[in-house]
Amino acid sequence: DAAAVEAAERTGFPAAMWAGADEIGLPRVGLPESLGGAGGSLLDAVAVLVGSGRHAVPLPMLESWLAGWVLTEAGRPVDGSPLAFTTGTDRDSLEIVDGRGHGTLHRVGWGRSASQVVAVVPGGVVVLDVSGAEVRERTDLAGMPRDDLTFSGAPALKCDVSRESVLVRATLGRAAQLAGATEAAFALTHAYVGQREQFGRPIGRFQAVAQHVVLLAQAATTSMHVVERAALALSDHEAAFEAAAAKLVASENASIAIAAAHQAHGAIGMTQEYRLQQFTRRLMAWRAEHGSGAVLAAELGRTAARADSLAHLITDPAPLLLEPAS
């Protein structure tokens, strides 16, 4: 609930909440049981990620799932400890020499609370032990940890896992969380405008307010639709195009949802005490992660340019879209 999210933002990693989630296997859904996962499919994992966005869960749900997917794909087991994940930044200076990591990874999600961090680096995908790392604590717009980790000879393992496969899942996973948070913003706004009265009737009956609610409903519905379609595609093939499209749509819808929800709520929506900001601040933070709008649009454009025709791309995309956008 809102109080639990606020407490986590104020005091840090909620260990009891993580223990509860891990007890029923939520961070490990979609990972093989033989290696410590909870079993289930990619679609099940996406459903969990949507739910984590819908409830503003202050836990490394996506990060642990992505790191766990890399570890199990490499044949390594996972346990109940939280894991961190990063796709890297231009400022990173990490080098792997003789199985040891040296240098800094910047803005690692939940780095301070993790036992291991999986990093997508120019040379591939590596797993590093966080226990001896120097941590500089930072947060994102939603108050969630985005820490700088400096390693001095930390054990590092290169994983025989495709960078593209990891990035596709990161893109889809963040889109799923965006879709969930957009749904939550719509539900909260829809309830509010039906209860708040002005001039003797609910404000939701005024056309100007209703327009904001309609925009929110459209954003929530289309975001969920593209996420579901991309998840189905990724269950069948390496759906780089579909995942990028889903994230682009979800990010653009997040911008629409932020504005519409706050417009409909008026002043109360801007207060710390009211829960709307827990969703809209996550939407603001997540829309630029694992592919900004400009980067994703360029990737989609390059892929579309390779098609024989736009009609062919729409009606029979599978042969073309098996190849990730470069």
N, C-alpha and C positions, 0 to 999 in steps of 0.2 A: 504494500500500500504506500501512500504518499509519505507517511512518517518513516517507513523503513528506507525508502529511497533517500529521503533527506538526511537520515542518520548516517547512511553509508557515505554520502557526499561530505558530511562533516567530519566523521571519525575514521574513514578509510575502509579497507576491505572487510565486508561482513562475513566473518568466518562461519558463524552459525548458519547463515543463509546458504552459503556455499555447501556446507555439510549436508543440509537438507536436500539441495538440488542434486548433489552427487549421490546421495543415498538411493535415489530413485533413477539414477543414471542419466539425468537430463543432459549434462555436458558431453556425454559419450554416446548419444543416440546416433545411429547411422554408422558406428564403428564396429568392427567384428568382435563378437563375444570371445573368440579364441585368444584375442590379444588384450582383453580387459575392457572392451567396449560394451555397450548396452544392446547391440544388435539393431535391427531396423534398417530402413532404406534412406536414401538421400532425401526423399520427400518427407520422411519423418523428421529428419534433422532440420529441414527448412521450416517445418511446422513449429518446432521448438524455437527457432530463431525468430519467426514471426511473433510468437508469444512473448519472447523476451523483449522485443520492441514494444509490443502492445502494453506491457506492464512496466516499462522503463526499468527492467531488472538491472540492479547495479552489480553485475557479475560479469566476468570475462567469458560469456557464453560463446560468442563467435570465435574469440581468440583461442580458447581451449579446444573447441571443436576443430578448427583449422589445424592447430598444432597436433592434435590427436590424429587427425586424418593423415598428416604427413608421417608421423611416427609409425602408425599401423601399416601404411603403404610401404614403408621401409622395413617392415617385419619386426618392429619394436613394440613392446607392450606399453599400455598406458595404465595409470592408476588414478586415484582420486584427487591428486594434487592439481591446483590451477596451473594453467600453462599460458604463456604469452606468445604473441605472434606479431610480426612486422613485415611489411613489403619493402621497407627501407625508405630512406630519404636521400636527397642530393648531398646532405651534410655528413652522411655516415662515413666512417673511416675504418670499418672492420676489415681485418685481414686474417686469413687462416694459414698458419704456418706449422707444419708437422703436427697436425691434429690439435692445435691450440689457437684460441681466438684472441686477437689483440685489436684494440680500438674501441670506437663508440658507435652505438646504435641510438638514434634519436627518436623520441616520441613513440616509445614502445608501449602499446596498450597493456595496462596492468602489469608492467614489468616488475614493480616492487613486490608483488604478491606471488610471483610465479617461481616454480622450481626450475623450469627450463623455458627457453625462448626459441621458437622456430623463426628463422629469418630468411627471406627471399633476397638473395644478393646476386650481383651480376654473374658470378660464377656458378650459381645453382641454388640449392636449398640446404641450409645448415641448421643443426641443433646445438645450442650452447647451454652449459650449466650456468645458472644465474647466481648460485650461492655465494660466489666470491666477487661478484661484480660490484663496482661502485655505482650507486643509484642517486641520480639527481631527480627529485620528485617534481613532476609537473602535472597539470590537468588540462583537459580540453574544455570547450564551452559548456558542456554538460556537467562539469565537475568530476569527470571520470579520469583515472590515472593515465597519463601519457608520459612515461618517464624516459630519461636518458640513461642508458646503461653503458658503463665503460668497463671493458674486459682487459685483464692483464694475464694472459696465459690460461684462460678458462678452457676446460675440455670442450672440444668442438667436433661434431660428426657431420660429414657431408652425406646427404641422403640421395639415393638414386631415385629421385622423384622429379617429374617434369615441372619446371617453373611455371609453364603455361597452365598446367592442370591445377596447381595451387592457386594461381592468380584468378582463374575462372571461378573457383569456389569461394574465394574471398570476395569477389565482386558480387556474386549471387547472394552470399550470406549477408552482406551489408544491405543489399537491396531488400532482402526479406525483413531485416530489422526496421528499415525505413518504412516498409509497407505496414508493419505492425504498429509503429508509432503514429503513422498517419491515420490509421483506423481509430486509434485511441483518441487522437485530437478531434476527429469527427464525432465520436461517441460522446465525449465530454461536452463539446459545443452543442450538439443536437439536444442533449438533456438540458443544458443551461438555458438555451433560448426558448425552450418549452416551459420553463419554470419562472424565469425572470419576467416580471410584468411591468409595462409602462403604458400610461394612458388607459388603464383598465383592461389590457389584454396582453398575452405573452408576446414578447418582442419578436419571436419567430414568425409571427403572422405579418410582420411588416416586410414589404417586398425587398427593401435594401438589406435587411438582415437575412432573409431567406436566401438571397442570392449567395451570400457567403457560405451558408450551410450546403447549398447545392454544389458549389465549387469543392467544398471539403468532401462531400459524398463522391463526387466524380474522381477526385484525387485518390481517395482510399480504394475505390473499386478498381480503377485502372492499375494502380500499383500492385494490388493483390493479383490481378489477372496476369500481368506480365511476369511476376515472380513465379506464379504457378506454371505458366507456359515454359519459362526458362528452366525450372526445376525438372519438368517432364522431359525437356530436350536433353538436359545434362544427364539424365538417367539413361539416355539412349546413345549419345555421342558427346564428344568434347565440344560443348556448345558455347564457344567463345563469343560468337555474334549475339546469341540470345541472351547470355548473361550480361553482356555490355549494354544491350538494348534495355533490359530490365532495370539495370542500375541507373541508366540515363533517365528513363521515365520516372522511376521512383525518386530520384534526386530533384528533377524538375517539379514533380508533384509535391515534394517536401516544401519547396519554396512557396508554392501556391497555398499549401495547407497552413504554413506558419502565418502568412498574412491574413488569410480568411478567418482562421480561428481567433486571432487576436482582435481583428476588426469586429467580429460578432460578440466577443466578450466585453469589449470596451476596457475600462480601466482595471477591473478586477483581474483580467487575464495577464496583466503585467506584474502582479504582486508575487512575492516569494511564497506567500501562504497558500496561494491557489495552485492546484496541481498542473494546470496547463503548461507552465514553463518547464516542467520535468520532461514533457514530450517534445515541445518545440525546441528546446535547447539541444536535445539529442538529434532532432532532425537537422538542425543547423550544423552540428558537429559531423554527423555521419554522411551528409550529402556530398562532402568533398573527399571522403576517404575511399580507398580502393577504386579510384577512378573518378576524377572530377568531370563535370559536364563537358568541358572543352576537350579533354583527352578522349573521353568515350565517343563523343561525336566524331572526332577525327578518325578513330579506329573504325567506327561503323561506316563512315564515308569511304575509307580506303577499301573496305570489304565490298561495299556496294559497287564501287567503281570497277571491280574485277568481274562483276556479273555480266552475262551476255545482254541482259535487259533487266530493268527494274521489275517488270511483270514476272520474269522467271525467278528472280530473287524472292519475291513474295509467295509465289504459288508452289515452287519446288526448291526450297532453300537447302535441303540436306547435303547434296553433293558439294556445294560451294562452302557451306558453313562448317564442314569438318576441319577445315584449315583455319587455325586461329589468325586473327588479324595481326599483321606485323607492325 
